[in-house]
């Protein structure tokens, strides 16, 4: 089995999804949740026999689904109030 063939196995993507979701527990803030969702979708596609073994296509599906998941989570959960600091006054305004 070559290193390229390992990316066509559903359980590799599933293990990656679980690892990313566990990592999200230790680093909260929706950093790894979108990537975990992308890996889970690719694992599901490969497990159902719908995905191809082409690593470039799998990486593209992973990237698109991860970005879409991040965007949806950002729209649903949004930016928490007080998360972004807005400066009303510049330090050089006193001069």
N, C-alpha and C positions, 0 to 999 in steps of 0.2 A: 504494500500500500504506500503510495507516494504521499508527500505532505499536502498536495493539492486535493487528493481524494478524501482526505479526512474532513474537509469542509462540506462534503456532500452527505455526511451522516447526520441524521436528525438529532441524535442524542448529544452530539457535540454542541449544536446550537441550543438545545434544551439546557445543557449544563452551563453554557455561557449565560443564558437568560436567568437561571437560578442564581448564578454567581453575581450578576449585575443587580438583581433584586435584593439579594442579601447585602450587597455593598450599599444599596440605597438606604437600608435600615441604619447602617453605621454612619452614613453621610447624607442626612436628610436634606431636602430642598429640591427634589425632583431633578437631580442631576443625572442619575443613572436609570431612572424609571422608564424613560422613553427608549433608551438603548435596550433595556430588558424586554420591553414590549416588542421591539423590532426583532430581537433574537427569538422570542417566543413565537412570533408569526412565521418566521423562516423555519423554525423547528416543526411547527404544525404543518406547513406546506410540504416539507420534505417527508414528514411522517405519514401524511395522507397520499403521498406519491404525486403531488401536483407540482413540485419544484424540480428544476433541472439540476444536474450535477455541475453546471458551469459556475465556478466561484465568482466570476464577474457579475453574473445575473443575481446570484445570492447576495452579494455585497450591495448591489443596487437596490434590491428589495429591502434589505436590512436598513439601508440609509434612508430610503423614502418613508418606510413605516416608522422608523425612529423619529424622523423630523415631523411627520404628521402627528405622532403621539405626543411629542413635546409641544407642538402648537396647540393641540386640543387641550392638553393639561394646562397650558398657560392661559388659554381663553376661559377655561372652567374655574381654575383656582385664582388666576390673576396675580397681580402684585399686591402683597399685603400692605395695608395702610402703615405708613412709617418705615417701609422697607427701603425706600429711596430717599436720600437726603437731598433736599433742594435748598441751595444757598441763596438767600435774598440779598446778602450784602457781601461785597468783596473786601478783602483785607486792605486793598489799596484805595478804597473809597474814603478813608479817614484823612488822607493827605490834602 
